Amino acid sequence: MNERRVYARTFAQRHANGYDYDIEIDGQLYNAQLMDISRGGANFRLLSFPESSLTGKQGVVKDDHYDYKYLKGVSYMVMWSQFNEMGISFQPPLDEHTGALGYYSSRRG
């Protein structure tokens, strides 16, 4: 499989309690945990299994349960989904100066 990433990914070392985000995809709400993130997108693990594939659907981060809410309100396209995991592409990519990537890669003190 060819690597399609344009941006380097950062594996999430920091998590909110239980789940990290409330996300909406085509009007359906899901609780999600961040697995990895880059300026261009992220991988999420959903706490529930969707009834059908989410690939190609639009979504938005409705609520961010971290101390700093870098992703709240961010729109995305689901690029792939398998079972309860999915990869998304931010639309547009995150600004490189948000501080989000360093925040998610550091462990809580």
VENFEN-V801124 format. One record per pair of residues at least 12 apart in sequence whose ideal C-beta (glycine too) atoms are under 6 Angstrom apart, sorted by the first residue. I is the first residue (numbers start at 1). J is the second residue. D is the distance in whole Angstrom. If there is no record, write none. Layout:
i: {I/I}
j: {J/J}
d: {D/D}
This chain:
i: {6/7/7/7/9/9/10/10/10/11/12/12/12/12/13/13/14/14/14/16/16/19/19/19/20/20/20/21/21/22/22/23/23/24/24/24/25/25/25/26/30/31/32/32/33/37/39/39/39/40/41/41/41/42/43/44/45/46/49/53/54/54/54/55/55/55/57/58/59/60/61/68/70/70/74/75/76/76/76/77/77}
j: {40/38/39/40/36/38/37/101/105/36/34/35/36/104/105/107/104/106/108/65/66/31/33/47/33/34/65/61/64/62/63/59/61/59/60/62/54/57/59/57/46/47/44/46/45/104/93/94/96/93/88/89/90/88/87/86/85/84/84/81/78/81/86/78/80/81/78/77/76/75/74/103/98/100/90/91/88/90/91/89/91}
d: {6/4/4/4/5/4/6/5/4/5/4/6/6/5/5/5/6/6/6/4/5/4/5/6/5/5/6/5/6/5/4/6/5/6/5/5/5/5/4/5/5/4/4/5/5/6/5/5/6/5/5/4/5/6/5/6/5/4/5/5/5/4/6/6/6/5/5/6/5/5/5/6/6/4/6/5/4/5/6/5/6}
